């Protein structure tokens, strides 16, 4: 939606709806919405819970967390004021998330040939990020891999989260909000009720190089 802010008009999101006891309270406290761009929910309850938790846990303003979570989507909304359409639900098929400290993680090579494998990062184009967001939000079966950006995708049926080397300092995000991605991922698993698999360096350095990906059939 477009709302008045000081002397300008900006794009905003409805985060929650508060209850007022009277219309008089509304008129005294709030300004009217200038334009409703779209009524589609593209940040669902689970993602809002995660963003709220990150904001509170790391003592960071919610808009800062939100901008970090979906910067390309906000860029689209602010530049064009067009809604981000979510595709029709695909029966909430099982989804997985794999996090590693860097993108060229060698243990991912064996998974890249999978038809449901997706790598999500800031290096993708704006359109590619939108397409992945839509695919995940539609509930399609996917195995998403990345470093930190994927924790903020709108998963619908997140069955398992695997974190490689959670102790690695590369998981410490140095830009605001300054979060530790493995900590955020653990909270994400709690919100979704997902199985959490931790692969510390010590646990696999002397073992087989194969990666066990769960059976994620619906």
Phi, psi and omega in degrees: 000159176254129184229152176285135177221110186057241183257011183232176177245129182231162176273132181227170178237144172278114182269316174204164182247119178271151179263127176252149184279341181206157177296331180296321178297320179297313183296330182275334187255334188236151172264156182285149174291134180286314182206135174267112183284315184198149179256004180287132177275111177250358169240101187280180186299316181297319179291322176297320178298318180295314181296319177297319180295314179300316180299318181284316184294320182259011177049059183230138177304139180305316179301328178293317178295317182298317179294326177288325183289316185225058183299320182291325179292319178294324178300317179298314182296318183287326181280324188241346181053045178241145181288152173267109185283136175260130181294163181299148182299138183251047175062023175048059178291158185294141183230154178226153177233131176238127180243137176223159184292341177210158190289324181273039180296120188299331182288355178273347186304321183288345181263342187295341180277351179293140181292336182260009181278133179227131173256125184240121181203172179290345181286346178288155176290164178304315182294321179296320177297318178299316182297319179292319177303314180296318181297315180292316182294334180283350180088015181290148178293123181214153167244105186264131179238142176180190181258302178223330182300324185296341182296340182261011176286152184276068181298143180255327181215069186279102186278322186212141173238126177245128180242119176267130179053058181299340180279353182294134182295342179293344176281353177274107183283120188271349176267157178292134357282137183279088185250163170257115189298325180294327177292317178296320180296323178294322176293322177300318178297321178295318181296319183270350185069033184274153170290133181249121180246120180256125178241083178289160183301319182295330186283337182236356184297331181252008183252185179299149182277358183288150178251128179269110177258129185295156172289112186250031174296150186300000000 
